[in-house]
């Protein structure tokens, strides 16, 4: 293969290209199936290639040696909402060799190769398959040796620059096609051996179909193809969340699925709210594992109940988002997993607890069918994904599925770009790893960022007369989930905590670890007590101690109308906000009348003596929830040259009322 000499890079036994045209990967593996069965599986691309939307074989021409020539049109899904999907027009040649081997070769038909021109579908970008294929050799005693070569040009120049690594990474190609093909064949071989236990009393093929339907339904939601019935709703003026509706969902769900219970007789459809953003220095596997294990950190029980109620005859009003909702515990019931545990299917039981007397529906247990994949942190180029759909207790084989979820795809590590080139939500707000303006340039030259693109899509059924209400709920819910995921990403990012918490601030603002040192030192200077019990010589330790302090600690500007500039984790929890949204909250907004009076009374003392103790009371979070606290401490934070930098507040023993 061109570009793969003198020595390709490798992922285990998988070789990937380096500096060749397009991206390429190759592999060799032994499986316990006969060559004809292997060829049949490999040619059935939708069964194992999760990005494949459809394959149409438009012409089949037999050849003299018993082989075939096929003209194939294939469409693939876009992995995010930020780029167009790809399609391919190829010629595939299958032939047997004298030694019993089978060879399957494929390449694109283009103007330069000649041949008939293929279908031209709007909204798809034509990509190219460079010479690729499979050589399947029979082994003595049974089984086959498979050689796989994948080589494609995905027209990376047509996507935004920040996303190009998705289309230029041979490791991602290897994970999605080369490794996926080998794993699928081995899975089928293992199932055929009869050694696999059945999950939930179902045969492996049935469970595999559920996994495929969840994955496909999520891809359909992310892409929203017009020929499936999707159309965009008018936006509310902000483009952060896209809302698409599908008023002919039976076409989308499929004729083999019993959809009558999902869409009521009075008319309705499917609504999808979706968003994509860039994350920095958060391993995809770690983030998805956290989202799976800590659903209560981001999910709203009222929204879950609305989705679950759509499966029942009883209607349920469109919920208002309630940050106060108490979510019962979740129980994970395993169903099936692949041989290498890179993907697993499970049922999630959300144990219901009614929130108040008129919400009886929430006192019932709710069930989700969930597919989780890519949670191995050592799998290079692996996409991590968590997709789930509400199901009822009967869990029928033809149950309708309306998948929602998260997909996190790694971008190849790149040198930190100038801050002016940063784009996309989180990336534009967090200065991750760059060290800000005060770091030495020699440090910056060796700093390397790990970046990933996160795509979120949530689907809801709706009745026609409630469409606008469901759209408003869905838009706000996705924004809330995005904020929760950003907060989680900040919390679980690896140990370079100093870099993780740097906010994009005005020139001259201190880095997070410097601010932590100033806060702790000023508290000790004014009160004589220790705030942060950490090694003061270690800046990361001070920041970590501040971030994890059990009391709510926050800083606000020294202005006529003070706004918050920093809060630790407890502070963000108390205010029910994120580091990003924090700067939109003013001190006046969270204090009640008594709190404002107490602060006005003590303010001169704070400025003269440096600190004051404020009596306990009640404040409100950004979501309007009352929060009680036993005592508050306010002190003046001094910089290294002893000039006032900001005001710090600590709310002691706070709790939601």
C-alpha positions as CSV (number, residue, x, y, z in Angstrom):
1,X,0.0,0.0,0.0
2,X,1.3,3.4,-1.0
3,X,2.6,5.3,2.0
4,X,2.9,2.3,4.3
5,X,6.6,1.8,3.7
6,X,9.1,1.6,5.2
7,X,7.1,0.9,8.3
8,X,3.5,1.9,9.2
9,X,2.4,2.9,12.7
10,X,0.4,0.3,14.5
11,X,-2.4,-0.3,17.0
12,X,-1.7,-3.7,18.4
13,X,-1.9,-6.0,15.4
14,X,-3.4,-3.3,13.2
15,X,-1.2,-1.3,10.9
16,X,-2.2,2.2,10.1
17,X,-0.9,4.6,7.4
18,X,1.4,7.5,7.9
19,X,1.5,10.4,5.5
20,X,-0.1,8.7,2.6
21,X,-3.0,10.1,0.5
22,X,-6.2,9.5,2.4
23,X,-6.2,7.2,5.4
24,X,-5.5,3.5,5.5
25,X,-5.4,0.5,7.9
26,X,-4.7,-3.2,7.4
27,X,-5.0,-6.2,9.6
28,X,-4.7,-10.0,9.6
29,X,-6.6,-12.4,11.8
30,X,-7.6,-16.0,12.3
31,X,-11.3,-16.9,12.7
32,X,-13.1,-20.2,13.0
33,X,-15.5,-19.8,10.1
34,X,-15.2,-21.0,6.5
35,X,-14.2,-18.5,3.8
36,X,-17.6,-18.4,2.1
37,X,-19.3,-17.5,5.4
38,X,-16.6,-14.9,6.2
39,X,-17.1,-13.3,2.7
40,X,-20.9,-13.3,3.2
41,X,-20.5,-11.4,6.5
42,X,-17.9,-8.9,5.2
43,X,-20.1,-8.0,2.2
44,X,-23.1,-7.4,4.5
45,X,-21.6,-4.1,5.6
46,X,-24.6,-2.7,7.5
47,X,-24.4,-5.6,9.9
48,X,-21.0,-4.6,11.3
49,X,-20.1,-1.1,10.1
50,X,-22.1,1.1,12.4
51,X,-21.6,4.3,10.3
52,X,-23.2,2.6,7.2
53,X,-26.6,4.0,6.5
54,X,-27.4,1.9,3.4
55,X,-25.8,-0.2,0.7
56,X,-27.5,-0.4,-2.7
57,X,-26.1,-3.0,-5.2
58,X,-27.3,-1.4,-8.5
59,X,-25.7,-3.9,-10.9
60,X,-24.4,-7.4,-10.6
61,X,-22.3,-8.8,-13.5
62,X,-21.1,-12.4,-13.4
63,X,-17.6,-13.2,-14.5
64,X,-16.3,-16.3,-16.3
65,X,-14.5,-17.7,-13.3
66,X,-17.6,-17.8,-11.1
67,X,-17.0,-14.4,-9.6
68,X,-19.0,-11.2,-9.7
69,X,-18.6,-7.6,-10.4
70,X,-20.9,-5.3,-8.5
71,X,-21.7,-1.6,-8.8
72,X,-22.4,-0.3,-5.3
73,X,-23.7,2.9,-3.9
74,X,-23.2,3.4,-0.2
75,X,-24.2,6.1,2.2
76,X,-22.6,6.6,5.6
77,X,-23.6,8.7,8.6
78,X,-21.8,11.8,9.7
79,X,-20.5,11.2,13.2
80,X,-21.4,14.7,14.4
81,X,-23.9,17.5,13.7
82,X,-21.1,19.7,12.4
83,X,-20.3,18.1,9.1
84,X,-22.0,16.5,6.1
85,X,-22.4,12.7,5.6
86,X,-20.3,10.9,3.0
87,X,-21.4,8.6,0.2
88,X,-19.4,6.2,-2.1
89,X,-19.8,4.9,-5.6
90,X,-17.6,1.8,-6.0
91,X,-16.9,-1.3,-8.1
92,X,-16.5,-4.5,-6.1
93,X,-15.0,-7.6,-7.6
94,X,-15.3,-11.0,-5.9
95,X,-13.5,-14.1,-7.1
96,X,-12.2,-17.5,-6.0
97,X,-8.6,-18.5,-6.3
98,X,-7.2,-21.9,-7.2
99,X,-6.1,-22.6,-3.6
100,X,-9.7,-22.1,-2.3
101,X,-9.1,-18.6,-1.2
102,X,-11.6,-15.8,-1.8
103,X,-10.6,-12.3,-2.8
104,X,-12.9,-9.3,-2.6
105,X,-11.5,-6.0,-4.1
106,X,-13.2,-2.7,-4.1
107,X,-12.4,0.8,-5.4
108,X,-14.3,4.0,-6.3
109,X,-15.4,4.8,-9.8
110,X,-14.3,8.3,-10.6
111,X,-13.8,10.5,-13.7
112,X,-10.2,9.3,-13.8
113,X,-11.0,5.6,-13.6
114,X,-13.9,5.8,-16.1
115,X,-17.0,3.7,-15.8
116,X,-20.6,4.7,-15.2
117,X,-21.3,7.7,-12.9
118,X,-23.3,6.8,-9.7
119,X,-26.2,8.5,-8.0
120,X,-25.9,12.1,-7.0
121,X,-27.6,12.7,-3.6
122,X,-28.1,16.2,-2.2
123,X,-26.4,17.0,1.1
124,X,-23.9,14.1,0.8
125,X,-20.2,14.7,0.1
126,X,-18.7,12.1,-2.3
127,X,-15.7,10.3,-0.7
128,X,-13.4,7.8,-2.4
129,X,-12.5,4.2,-1.7
130,X,-8.9,3.7,-2.9
131,X,-7.9,0.1,-3.7
132,X,-9.1,-1.9,-0.7
133,X,-10.5,-5.4,0.1
134,X,-10.2,-8.7,1.7
135,X,-8.2,-11.9,1.1
136,X,-9.7,-14.9,2.9
137,X,-7.6,-18.0,2.9
138,X,-8.8,-21.4,4.2
139,X,-6.9,-23.0,7.0
140,X,-6.1,-26.7,7.4
141,X,-8.5,-28.2,9.9
142,X,-11.1,-25.5,9.3
143,X,-11.4,-21.8,9.8
144,X,-9.9,-18.9,7.8
145,X,-7.1,-16.4,7.7
146,X,-8.4,-13.0,6.8
147,X,-6.3,-10.1,5.4
148,X,-8.1,-6.8,5.5
149,X,-7.0,-3.5,3.7
150,X,-9.1,-0.3,4.1
151,X,-8.0,2.8,2.3
152,X,-10.2,5.8,1.8
153,X,-10.1,9.5,1.1
154,X,-12.9,11.2,3.1
155,X,-12.4,14.7,1.5
156,X,-11.3,16.2,4.8
157,X,-10.9,19.7,3.3
158,X,-14.7,20.0,3.1
159,X,-15.2,20.0,6.9
160,X,-14.3,22.8,9.4
161,X,-10.7,22.8,10.3
162,X,-11.2,21.8,13.9
163,X,-13.0,18.6,12.8
164,X,-10.5,17.5,10.2
165,X,-8.6,15.1,12.5
166,X,-11.8,13.0,12.4
167,X,-11.4,12.6,8.7
168,X,-7.6,12.4,8.6
169,X,-7.1,9.8,11.4
170,X,-6.1,6.3,10.3
171,X,-6.7,5.2,13.9
172,X,-10.4,6.2,13.7
173,X,-10.7,4.4,10.4
174,X,-9.1,1.3,11.9
175,X,-11.5,1.3,14.9
176,X,-14.6,1.9,12.8
177,X,-13.9,-0.5,9.9
178,X,-10.9,-2.7,10.1
179,X,-11.1,-3.7,13.8
180,X,-14.9,-3.6,13.7
181,X,-15.0,-6.2,10.8
182,X,-12.6,-8.6,12.6
183,X,-14.5,-8.3,15.9
184,X,-17.9,-8.9,14.3
185,X,-16.7,-12.0,12.5
186,X,-15.1,-13.4,15.7
187,X,-18.4,-12.6,17.5
188,X,-20.4,-14.5,15.0
189,X,-18.0,-17.4,15.2
190,X,-18.2,-17.4,19.0
191,X,-22.0,-17.4,18.9
192,X,-22.1,-20.2,16.3
193,X,-20.0,-22.3,18.7
194,X,-22.9,-22.4,21.1
195,X,-20.6,-21.3,24.0
196,X,-22.4,-17.9,24.6
197,X,-24.9,-17.6,27.4
198,X,-28.2,-16.0,26.5
199,X,-28.9,-12.6,28.1
200,X,-32.4,-12.2,29.5
201,X,-33.4,-15.5,27.8
202,X,-32.8,-14.1,24.3
203,X,-30.7,-15.4,21.6
204,X,-27.4,-13.5,20.7
205,X,-28.7,-12.5,17.3
206,X,-31.8,-10.9,18.9
207,X,-29.7,-8.9,21.3
208,X,-27.3,-7.9,18.5
209,X,-30.3,-6.6,16.6
210,X,-31.2,-4.4,19.6
211,X,-27.6,-3.0,19.6
212,X,-27.8,-2.3,15.9
213,X,-31.2,-0.6,16.3
214,X,-30.0,1.6,19.1
215,X,-26.9,2.7,17.2
216,X,-28.8,3.2,14.0
217,X,-31.6,5.2,15.7
218,X,-29.0,7.5,17.3
219,X,-27.2,8.0,14.0
220,X,-30.5,8.8,12.3
221,X,-31.2,11.4,15.0
222,X,-27.8,13.0,14.7
223,X,-28.0,13.3,10.9
224,X,-31.7,14.0,10.5
225,X,-32.0,13.1,6.8
226,X,-34.9,14.8,4.9
227,X,-35.7,11.6,3.1
228,X,-36.5,10.0,6.5
229,X,-39.0,12.7,7.1
230,X,-36.9,15.1,9.2
231,X,-37.1,18.9,8.9
232,X,-35.7,21.7,11.0
233,X,-37.8,23.8,13.3
234,X,-37.3,27.5,13.4
235,X,-34.8,28.4,16.1
236,X,-35.3,30.6,19.1
237,X,-32.5,32.9,17.9
238,X,-29.7,30.9,19.4
239,X,-27.9,28.3,17.3
240,X,-26.4,26.2,20.2
241,X,-29.2,23.6,20.1
242,X,-30.8,22.3,16.8
243,X,-34.4,21.1,16.9
244,X,-35.6,18.8,14.2
245,X,-39.0,17.2,13.8
246,X,-40.3,14.1,12.0
247,X,-44.0,14.0,11.4
248,X,-43.8,10.6,9.5
249,X,-42.0,8.5,12.2
250,X,-43.4,5.2,11.0
251,X,-41.1,5.5,8.0
252,X,-38.2,6.1,10.3
253,X,-39.0,3.4,12.9
254,X,-39.5,0.7,10.3
255,X,-42.3,-1.6,9.3
256,X,-40.9,-4.5,11.5
257,X,-41.5,-2.5,14.6
258,X,-44.8,-2.1,16.5
259,X,-44.9,1.7,16.7
260,X,-48.6,2.0,17.5
261,X,-47.9,2.5,21.2
262,X,-45.4,5.2,20.5
263,X,-47.5,7.6,18.5
264,X,-51.0,8.4,19.6
265,X,-54.1,8.2,17.5
266,X,-54.6,12.0,17.6
267,X,-51.4,12.5,15.6
268,X,-47.9,13.2,16.5
269,X,-44.3,12.5,15.6
270,X,-40.7,12.6,16.8
271,X,-38.7,15.6,18.0
272,X,-34.9,15.7,18.3
273,X,-32.8,18.2,20.1
274,X,-29.1,18.0,19.4
275,X,-25.8,19.8,19.8
276,X,-22.1,19.3,19.3
277,X,-19.1,20.9,21.0
278,X,-15.4,20.5,21.5
279,X,-13.9,19.2,24.8
280,X,-10.3,19.5,25.8
281,X,-8.2,17.2,28.0
282,X,-11.1,14.9,28.9
283,X,-10.6,11.2,27.8
284,X,-13.7,10.1,25.9
285,X,-13.8,6.7,27.7
286,X,-13.6,8.3,31.1
287,X,-16.4,10.8,30.4
288,X,-18.8,8.2,29.0
289,X,-18.1,5.8,31.8
290,X,-18.9,8.6,34.3
291,X,-22.1,9.5,32.4
292,X,-23.1,5.8,32.5
293,X,-22.4,5.3,36.2
294,X,-23.7,8.7,37.5
295,X,-26.9,9.3,35.6
296,X,-28.2,11.5,38.4
297,X,-25.5,14.1,37.7
298,X,-27.1,15.1,34.4
299,X,-30.5,13.5,33.8
300,X,-33.8,15.0,34.9
301,X,-36.3,12.5,36.3
302,X,-39.3,14.4,35.0
303,X,-38.0,14.2,31.4
304,X,-37.3,10.4,31.9
305,X,-40.9,10.0,33.1
306,X,-42.2,11.9,30.1
307,X,-40.3,9.6,27.8
308,X,-41.4,6.5,29.7
309,X,-45.1,7.6,29.7
310,X,-45.1,7.8,25.9
311,X,-44.9,4.0,25.9
312,X,-48.0,3.7,28.0
313,X,-51.7,4.5,27.3
314,X,-51.8,7.2,30.0
315,X,-50.7,10.6,28.7
316,X,-48.3,12.7,30.8
317,X,-48.0,16.5,30.7
318,X,-44.9,18.1,29.3
319,X,-42.6,18.5,32.3
320,X,-41.0,21.7,33.5
321,X,-37.3,21.1,34.1
322,X,-36.8,20.6,37.8
323,X,-33.3,20.8,39.2
324,X,-34.9,19.8,42.5
325,X,-36.1,16.5,41.2
326,X,-35.0,13.6,43.4
327,X,-33.9,10.7,41.2
328,X,-34.2,7.2,42.7
329,X,-31.2,4.9,42.4
330,X,-30.3,3.3,39.0
331,X,-29.8,-0.5,38.8
332,X,-27.8,-1.8,35.8
333,X,-28.9,-5.2,34.6
334,X,-26.4,-6.7,32.1
335,X,-27.8,-8.3,28.9
336,X,-24.9,-9.0,26.6
337,X,-21.4,-7.9,25.8
338,X,-19.0,-8.5,22.9
339,X,-16.0,-10.8,23.2
340,X,-13.5,-8.1,24.0
341,X,-16.0,-6.2,26.2
342,X,-15.7,-3.1,24.0
343,X,-19.5,-2.9,23.8
344,X,-22.2,-4.0,26.2
345,X,-26.0,-4.0,26.1
346,X,-27.9,-3.5,29.4
347,X,-31.2,-2.7,30.9
348,X,-31.3,0.3,33.3
349,X,-34.0,0.3,36.0
350,X,-34.6,3.7,37.4
351,X,-36.3,3.2,40.7
352,X,-39.2,5.6,40.9
353,X,-39.9,8.0,43.8
354,X,-42.8,10.4,43.4
355,X,-41.8,14.0,43.7
356,X,-45.2,15.2,45.0
357,X,-48.7,13.8,45.4
358,X,-49.9,14.7,41.9
359,X,-47.0,13.0,40.1
360,X,-47.9,9.4,40.7
361,X,-46.4,8.4,37.4
362,X,-42.9,9.1,38.8
363,X,-43.4,6.5,41.6
364,X,-43.2,3.7,39.0
365,X,-39.9,2.1,38.0
366,X,-38.7,3.2,34.6
367,X,-36.6,1.1,32.2
368,X,-34.0,2.0,29.6
369,X,-32.3,-0.2,27.1
370,X,-28.8,1.1,26.9
371,X,-25.7,0.5,24.7
372,X,-22.3,1.5,25.9
373,X,-19.1,1.3,23.9
374,X,-15.6,2.5,23.7
375,X,-14.9,2.8,27.4
376,X,-11.4,1.2,27.2
377,X,-9.0,4.2,27.7
378,X,-6.2,2.3,25.9
379,X,-8.0,1.8,22.6
380,X,-6.4,4.3,20.2
381,X,-8.9,6.3,18.1
382,X,-11.9,4.6,19.7
383,X,-15.2,6.5,19.8
384,X,-16.9,6.3,23.2
385,X,-20.7,6.2,23.1
386,X,-23.7,5.9,25.5
387,X,-27.1,5.4,23.8
388,X,-30.3,4.6,25.5
389,X,-34.0,4.3,24.8
390,X,-37.0,3.9,27.1
391,X,-38.7,0.5,27.1
392,X,-41.6,-0.9,29.0
393,X,-41.6,-3.9,31.3
394,X,-42.6,-6.3,28.5
395,X,-39.5,-5.6,26.5
396,X,-40.8,-7.2,23.3
397,X,-38.5,-8.0,20.4
398,X,-40.4,-5.6,18.2
399,X,-40.6,-2.8,20.8
400,X,-40.2,0.7,19.3
401,X,-36.9,2.4,20.3
402,X,-36.3,6.1,20.4
403,X,-32.6,6.4,21.1
404,X,-30.9,9.3,22.7
405,X,-27.4,9.7,24.0
406,X,-23.8,10.9,23.9
407,X,-21.0,10.3,21.5
408,X,-17.4,11.4,22.2
409,X,-14.8,11.0,19.4
410,X,-11.1,11.8,20.0
411,X,-9.3,14.2,17.8
412,X,-5.6,13.5,17.2
413,X,-3.5,15.4,19.7
414,X,-2.3,18.7,18.3
415,X,0.0,21.4,19.5
416,X,-2.0,24.1,21.4
417,X,-3.1,26.7,18.8
418,X,-3.2,30.5,19.4
419,X,-6.2,31.3,21.5
420,X,-7.7,33.3,18.6
421,X,-8.3,30.1,16.6
422,X,-10.3,28.3,19.3
423,X,-13.9,27.6,18.3
424,X,-17.0,25.7,19.6
425,X,-18.6,26.3,23.0
426,X,-16.5,24.8,25.7
427,X,-13.2,25.2,23.8
428,X,-13.8,28.9,23.4
429,X,-14.4,29.3,27.1
430,X,-11.7,27.2,28.7
431,X,-8.0,27.8,28.3
432,X,-7.0,24.2,28.8
433,X,-3.4,23.4,29.1
434,X,-2.0,26.6,27.5
435,X,-1.1,28.0,30.9
436,X,-2.4,31.5,30.0
437,X,-0.3,34.5,29.3
438,X,2.1,34.1,32.2
439,X,3.6,30.8,31.3
440,X,7.1,30.7,29.9
441,X,7.2,30.2,26.1
442,X,9.4,27.2,26.5
443,X,6.6,25.4,28.4
444,X,4.1,26.4,25.8
445,X,6.2,24.9,23.0
446,X,6.0,21.4,24.6
447,X,2.3,21.6,25.6
448,X,0.1,19.1,23.8
449,X,-3.7,19.1,24.0
450,X,-6.0,16.1,23.8
451,X,-9.2,17.1,22.2
452,X,-12.5,15.4,21.4
453,X,-15.8,16.3,19.9
454,X,-19.0,15.6,21.9
455,X,-22.3,15.1,20.2
456,X,-25.6,15.0,22.2
457,X,-29.0,14.1,20.7
458,X,-32.2,13.5,22.6
459,X,-35.4,12.3,21.0
460,X,-39.0,12.7,22.2
461,X,-42.3,11.7,20.9
462,X,-45.0,14.4,20.8
463,X,-48.7,14.9,20.1
464,X,-49.4,17.6,17.6
465,X,-51.1,20.0,19.9
466,X,-48.1,19.8,22.3
467,X,-45.3,20.2,19.8
468,X,-44.2,23.7,20.7
469,X,-44.2,22.8,24.4
470,X,-42.1,19.7,23.8
471,X,-39.7,21.7,21.6
472,X,-39.2,24.3,24.3
473,X,-38.7,21.6,27.0
474,X,-36.3,19.6,24.7
475,X,-34.2,22.7,23.9
476,X,-33.9,23.8,27.5
477,X,-33.2,20.2,28.6
478,X,-30.3,19.8,26.1
479,X,-28.8,23.1,27.3
480,X,-29.0,21.9,30.9
481,X,-27.4,18.5,30.0
482,X,-24.6,20.4,28.1
483,X,-23.9,22.5,31.2
484,X,-23.9,19.4,33.4
485,X,-21.5,17.5,31.0
486,X,-19.2,20.5,30.9
487,X,-19.2,20.6,34.7
488,X,-18.5,16.8,34.8
489,X,-15.7,17.2,32.2
490,X,-14.1,19.9,34.4
491,X,-14.3,17.6,37.5
492,X,-13.0,14.4,36.0
493,X,-10.2,15.8,33.8
494,X,-6.9,14.2,34.6
495,X,-4.5,15.6,37.2
496,X,-3.4,18.7,35.3
497,X,-6.0,20.5,37.4
498,X,-4.3,23.9,37.2
499,X,-4.7,23.9,33.5
500,X,-8.3,22.6,33.7
501,X,-9.7,25.4,35.7
502,X,-8.2,28.3,33.8
503,X,-11.1,30.6,32.8
504,X,-10.8,32.8,29.8
505,X,-10.5,36.0,31.8
506,X,-9.5,39.6,31.1
507,X,-5.8,40.2,30.5
508,X,-3.9,40.3,33.8
509,X,-6.2,37.8,35.5
510,X,-4.4,35.3,37.6
511,X,-4.3,31.6,36.6
512,X,-6.5,29.4,38.7
513,X,-3.7,28.0,40.9
514,X,-2.4,31.6,41.6
515,X,-5.9,32.6,42.6
516,X,-6.2,29.6,44.9
517,X,-3.0,30.6,46.6
518,X,-4.2,34.2,47.0
519,X,-7.5,33.1,48.5
520,X,-5.9,30.8,51.0
521,X,-3.1,33.3,52.0
522,X,-5.6,36.2,52.4
523,X,-7.9,34.1,54.6
524,X,-5.0,33.1,56.8
525,X,-3.8,36.8,56.9
526,X,-7.2,38.2,57.9
527,X,-8.6,35.5,60.2
528,X,-5.5,33.8,61.5
529,X,-7.0,30.4,60.5
530,X,-6.1,27.9,57.8
531,X,-8.6,27.6,54.9
532,X,-6.7,25.1,52.7
533,X,-4.9,22.3,54.5
534,X,-2.4,21.6,51.7
535,X,1.2,22.0,50.9
536,X,1.5,25.7,50.1
537,X,4.6,25.1,48.1
538,X,2.6,23.0,45.7
539,X,0.3,25.2,43.6
540,X,-1.6,22.2,42.3
541,X,-2.3,21.0,45.8
542,X,-3.7,24.4,46.9
543,X,-6.0,24.5,43.9
544,X,-7.1,20.9,44.5
545,X,-7.8,21.6,48.1
546,X,-9.8,24.7,47.2
547,X,-11.7,22.9,44.5
548,X,-12.7,20.0,46.8
549,X,-13.4,22.1,49.9
550,X,-16.7,21.0,51.4
551,X,-18.0,24.5,52.0
552,X,-19.1,26.7,49.1
553,X,-16.3,29.2,48.2
554,X,-16.7,31.8,45.5
555,X,-15.1,35.0,44.4
556,X,-16.8,38.1,43.0
557,X,-15.4,41.3,41.4
558,X,-14.8,44.5,43.3
559,X,-17.3,46.5,41.3
560,X,-20.5,48.5,42.0
561,X,-22.5,45.5,40.8
562,X,-20.3,42.5,41.8
563,X,-20.4,39.4,39.5
564,X,-19.0,36.0,40.3
565,X,-15.6,35.2,38.7
566,X,-14.8,31.8,40.3
567,X,-16.4,29.1,42.5
568,X,-15.2,25.8,43.7
569,X,-17.1,22.6,43.1
570,X,-19.3,23.0,46.1
571,X,-20.0,26.6,45.0
572,X,-21.1,25.5,41.6
573,X,-23.3,22.9,43.1
574,X,-24.9,25.4,45.5
575,X,-25.5,27.9,42.7
576,X,-26.5,25.1,40.3
577,X,-24.4,26.5,37.5
578,X,-21.1,25.9,35.6
579,X,-17.8,27.7,35.5
580,X,-18.9,29.0,32.2
581,X,-22.3,30.4,33.2
582,X,-21.0,31.6,36.5
583,X,-19.9,35.0,35.2
584,X,-23.5,35.8,34.3
585,X,-24.6,35.6,37.9
586,X,-24.4,38.7,40.2
587,X,-24.0,38.6,44.0
588,X,-27.2,40.6,44.4
589,X,-29.2,38.0,42.6
590,X,-28.5,35.2,45.0
591,X,-28.8,37.0,48.3
592,X,-32.2,37.6,49.9
593,X,-33.2,40.9,51.6
594,X,-31.7,40.0,54.9
595,X,-28.5,38.8,53.3
596,X,-28.2,42.0,51.3
597,X,-28.8,44.2,54.4
598,X,-26.2,42.2,56.4
599,X,-23.6,42.6,53.6
600,X,-24.3,46.3,53.3
601,X,-23.8,46.7,57.0
602,X,-20.6,44.7,57.1
603,X,-19.1,46.0,53.8
604,X,-17.1,48.9,55.3
605,X,-15.7,46.5,57.9
606,X,-14.7,44.1,55.1
607,X,-12.8,46.8,53.2
608,X,-11.1,48.2,56.4
609,X,-10.3,45.1,58.4
610,X,-10.2,42.7,55.5
611,X,-13.0,40.3,56.6
612,X,-16.3,39.9,58.3
613,X,-18.6,37.1,59.6
614,X,-22.1,37.2,58.2
615,X,-25.1,35.6,60.0
616,X,-26.7,32.4,58.7
617,X,-29.6,32.7,56.4
618,X,-31.1,31.8,53.0
619,X,-29.9,32.5,49.5
620,X,-31.1,31.3,46.1
621,X,-29.4,29.2,43.4
622,X,-29.4,30.3,39.7
623,X,-32.4,27.9,39.3
624,X,-34.4,29.8,42.0
625,X,-34.0,27.1,44.7
626,X,-33.6,28.3,48.3
627,X,-30.3,27.4,50.0
628,X,-29.7,27.6,53.7
629,X,-26.3,28.2,55.3
630,X,-25.2,28.4,58.9
631,X,-22.7,31.2,58.5
632,X,-21.0,33.1,55.7
633,X,-17.5,34.5,55.8
634,X,-16.4,37.4,53.5
635,X,-12.9,38.5,53.0
636,X,-10.7,40.6,50.8
637,X,-8.4,38.7,48.5
638,X,-5.0,40.4,48.1
639,X,-2.7,39.8,45.2
640,X,1.1,39.3,45.6
641,X,1.7,43.1,45.8
642,X,-1.1,43.3,48.5
643,X,-3.6,45.2,46.3
644,X,-7.2,44.1,46.5
645,X,-8.0,41.6,43.7
646,X,-11.6,40.4,44.6
647,X,-14.0,39.5,47.4
648,X,-14.2,35.9,48.5
649,X,-17.3,34.4,50.2
650,X,-17.6,31.1,52.0
651,X,-21.0,29.7,52.8
652,X,-20.6,27.2,55.7
653,X,-22.7,24.0,56.0
654,X,-25.0,24.9,53.1
655,X,-27.9,22.7,52.0
656,X,-31.0,23.0,49.8
657,X,-34.1,23.8,51.7
